[in-house]
Amino acid sequence: MRIVIDMGHTPTSPGASKYLDELTCDRDAGWRIIEELERRGHTVYNSTPSDTVSYPQEINERIAYANSLSNIDLFCSLHLNAGGGSGTEVLYYTGDATGRGFASIISANVAKALDITNRGAKANDWVGVICNVRHTAVLIEFCFVDSWSDTEAWHNCSWDDLVNAVCDGIEGNDWKEDDMANANPQEFAEANYTELMGPWTADDKKTQWGQAGKGTGEFMANGYNIRKWNYLNIAELNKTLKAINTTLAAINKKIQ
């Protein structure tokens, strides 16, 4: 595989910190992940900009470098989360089934290695590197820097376990479009969007403050978020109804 690893943030734009420091953790994990992927025979590119580059130029440089490369199988950005939560989640570009597959398995692997909550694959259409990199892209949020339990989990996890969790997830993208048994409502909605709401339109690929389409770099403002939440709510209801119908079918079969 041809993989881009992007270690989030620079010293002039250091990211989140409290019990853990995002910049330090990203770098510590990133170099080890690159080394392990190369050991496994993959071609790996590092899109992390120079330490002297500040925001927002550092974002632009990551995107420009990744987009200068061809035949990339996955762009993977490394981050730690903040905001009072706990657990692992992995972002992917809204509507990208391949990205959702990578995000789902990597999130499950990392959460298992750290022994923390798996918050799962999360569709995203406003984070710069997810929207503007023209390749399949995911962004790993390993854990929360402001969660003491996540911090303990980070320190208690061996580098071998954490690095292998990421690398195995990148190599083992065996998630299937119809594997929705444990999907959250957002994942279910993404997989069933066409059935529920009709084909994707140009407007569906826009966000309130995000990009018009993956790799375009165009910013478009509209009311898409309202439509998005509508179909998420419909999807959650539809999933419940499908479960009820499955149960009813099983009952009827026994009665007959």
DABELGI-V63823 format. One record per backbone hydrogen bond with DSSP energy under -0.5 kcal/mol. NH is the residue of the N-H (numbers start at 0). CO is the residue of the C=O. Records with the same first field share a line. If there is no record, write none. Layout:
# DABELGI-V63823
NH=CO  CO
This chain:
# DABELGI-V63823
2=0  42
3=73
4=2  44
5=3  75
6=4
7=5  77
9=12
11=50
12=9
17=19
18=144
19=144
21=15  19
22=13
24=20
25=21
26=22
27=23
28=24
29=25
30=26
31=27
32=28
33=29
34=30
35=31
36=32
37=33
38=34
39=35
40=37
41=36
42=0
43=41
44=2
46=4  44
52=49
57=53
58=55
59=55
60=56
61=57
62=58
63=59
64=60
65=61
66=62
67=63  64
68=65
72=1
73=1
74=135
75=3  73
76=137
77=5
78=139
80=142
87=116
88=140
89=119
90=138
91=121
92=136
93=123
95=92
96=94
99=95
100=96
101=97
102=98
103=99
104=100
105=101
106=102
107=103
108=104
109=105
110=106
111=107
112=108
113=109
114=110
115=110
118=87  116
119=87
121=89
123=91
129=126
130=126
131=127
132=128
137=74
138=90
139=76
140=88
141=78  139
144=80
146=143
147=145
150=146
151=147
152=148
153=149
154=150
155=151
156=152
161=157
162=158
163=159
164=160
165=161
166=162
167=163
168=164
169=165
170=166
171=167
173=171
178=175
179=177
182=179
187=183
188=184
189=185
190=186
191=187
192=189
195=191
196=192
197=192  193
204=200  201
205=202
210=124
211=217
214=130
215=212
216=212
219=209  217
225=222
226=222
227=223
228=224
229=225
230=226
231=227
232=228
233=229
234=230
235=231
236=232
237=233
238=234
239=235
240=236
241=237
242=238
243=239
244=240
245=241
246=242
247=243
248=244
249=245
250=246
251=247
252=248
253=249
254=250
255=251
